[in-house]
């Protein structure tokens, strides 16, 4: 009889262990479901963040393009091709470089114009050498030298 009671206790103990396993499995399934929900929410938040980041990048690019155009208009005395950049800092740096280039070109042109100074007004007229004149023009030149008038 004792043996029978021991077996019943073992069976009952096995049932108890089985219920513990089932409870642990249920907790595991609940935890997995909760983690999957959190993962899904995190992915959705990541997509929103990526979309927001893309929108901000587009807005930044548009603002930078408008700034570039405004800087080119404000510095119309500088070549527009020299002013460029994809950020405000790059655009400002390119304006500085363009100003330095323009200033050195001005100095170079001023130095060249000082070297090749041309007097104001028309140059004095000189007569052609008599050898180059036609016989008729030689006669006219001779008459004019003697104080005669050309008719």
C-alpha positions in Angstrom: 0.0 0.0 0.0 2.8 2.4 0.7 4.1 1.7 -2.7 0.8 2.7 -4.2 0.8 5.9 -2.2 4.3 6.7 -3.3 3.4 6.2 -6.9 0.3 8.4 -6.5 2.5 11.1 -5.0 5.0 10.8 -7.9 2.2 11.1 -10.4 0.8 14.1 -8.5 4.3 15.5 -8.3 4.8 14.9 -12.0 1.5 16.7 -12.7 2.7 19.6 -10.5 6.0 19.7 -12.4 4.1 19.6 -15.6 1.9 22.5 -14.5 5.1 24.5 -13.6 6.5 23.9 -17.1 3.2 24.9 -18.6 3.2 28.1 -16.5 6.8 28.8 -17.5 5.9 28.3 -21.2 2.9 30.6 -20.9 5.1 33.3 -19.3 7.7 32.8 -22.1 5.0 33.2 -24.7 3.7 36.3 -23.1 7.2 37.8 -22.9 7.9 37.0 -26.5 4.6 38.6 -27.5 5.5 41.7 -25.5 9.0 41.9 -27.0 7.5 41.6 -30.5 5.1 44.4 -29.8 8.0 46.6 -28.5 10.1 45.7 -31.6 7.2 46.6 -33.9 6.8 50.0 -32.1 10.5 50.7 -32.3 10.5 49.9 -36.0 7.6 52.3 -36.6 9.3 55.0 -34.5 12.5 54.4 -36.6 10.6 54.8 -39.8 9.0 58.1 -38.6 12.5 59.3 -37.5 13.9 58.3 -40.9 11.1 60.1 -42.7 11.6 63.1 -40.5 15.3 63.1 -41.2 14.7 62.9 -44.9 12.3 65.8 -44.7 14.8 67.8 -42.7 17.6 67.0 -45.2 15.4 68.2 -48.1 14.5 71.4 -46.2 18.2 72.0 -45.5 19.1 71.5 -49.1 16.4 73.9 -50.3 17.5 76.5 -47.7 21.1 76.2 -48.7 20.2 76.6 -52.4 18.3 79.8 -51.6 21.2 81.1 -49.5 23.6 80.4 -52.4 21.4 82.3 -54.8 21.1 85.2 -52.4 24.8 85.3 -51.9 25.4 85.3 -55.7 23.0 88.2 -56.1 24.5 90.1 -53.2 28.0 89.7 -54.7 27.1 90.3 -58.4 30.5 91.9 -58.9 32.1 88.4 -58.4 31.7 85.6 -61.0 28.7 83.4 -60.0 30.6 80.2 -61.1 33.2 80.8 -58.4 30.6 81.0 -55.6 29.5 77.5 -54.7 29.0 75.0 -51.9 26.6 72.6 -50.3 26.6 74.1 -46.9 26.6 77.7 -45.6 30.2 77.4 -44.4 31.3 76.2 -47.9 29.4 79.0 -49.6 30.9 81.7 -47.2 34.4 80.3 -47.8 33.9 80.4 -51.6 32.9 84.0 -51.4 36.0 84.8 -49.5 38.1 83.0 -52.1 36.3 84.9 -54.9 37.0 88.2 -53.2 40.7 87.4 -52.9 40.8 86.4 -56.5 39.0 89.5 -57.7 41.2 91.8 -55.6 44.4 90.2 -57.1 43.0 90.5 -60.6 42.2 94.2 -60.0 45.8 94.8 -58.8 47.2 93.0 -61.8 45.1 95.0 -64.2 46.0 98.3 -62.5 49.7 97.4 -62.7 49.4 96.5 -66.4 47.4 99.7 -67.2 50.1 101.8 -65.5 52.8 100.2 -67.6 51.0 100.9 -70.9 49.8 104.4 -70.4 48.3 105.9 -73.5 48.2 109.7 -73.8 44.7 111.2 -74.0 43.5 112.5 -77.4 44.5 111.6 -80.9 48.1 111.3 -81.8 49.6 114.1 -84.0 49.3 113.5 -87.7 52.5 112.9 -89.5 53.0 113.1 -93.2 53.8 110.1 -95.3 57.3 110.0 -96.7 57.4 111.5 -100.2 58.5 108.2 -101.7 55.2 106.7 -100.8 53.1 109.5 -102.4 51.7 109.4 -105.9 53.0 112.0 -108.4 49.9 114.1 -108.1 50.1 114.0 -104.2 53.8 115.0 -104.5 52.9 118.1 -106.5 50.1 119.0 -104.0 52.6 118.6 -101.1 55.1 120.8 -102.8 52.6 123.6 -103.4 51.4 123.4 -99.8 55.0 123.7 -98.5 55.5 126.9 -100.5 52.4 128.4 -99.0 50.1 127.8 -101.9 46.6 126.6 -101.6 45.3 123.4 -103.0 42.4 123.7 -105.3 
